[in-house]
C-alpha cells in the first residue's frame, strides 16, 4: 500500500476487513471477531496437519485421532460460539464481520472436496 509492505497474513486479513467495513469498530466486538478468526485458524491447522501424510493407513489413523480428540473439542466449542450469535444470525455485533466470513470459509472445507 503506497509503497509499504505488509507481510503477515493475519495483519493483511484485518487490514482488508477494515477496508471492506467487516472489522468491528467497537473494541470488544473486534476482540470477539479476532477470537473467532483465530479459533478457526487453529481448527484448520488441526485438519490440514493430516493432508500431507502419504501412507494411507497412517493418514486414516491420524484423522481418526484428530476427529476423536482435538476436532471434537473444537466442534463443541464452535457450537457454543455459534449458539451465542444474536437472533440475526451474525456472530459479532449484529452484522456481518470478518468472523462470519472466516467461519463460513473454514467450514466450507468440510464439504468442498479438499479433504479426501
Secondary structure, DSSP 8 states (H G I E B T S, - for coil): -TT-----HHHHHHHHHHHTT-S-SSHHHHHHHHHHHHHHHHHHHHHHTTTT--SHHHHHHHHHHHHHTHHHHHHHHHHHHHHTS-TTS-SBTTB--HHHHHHHHHHHTTTSSS--
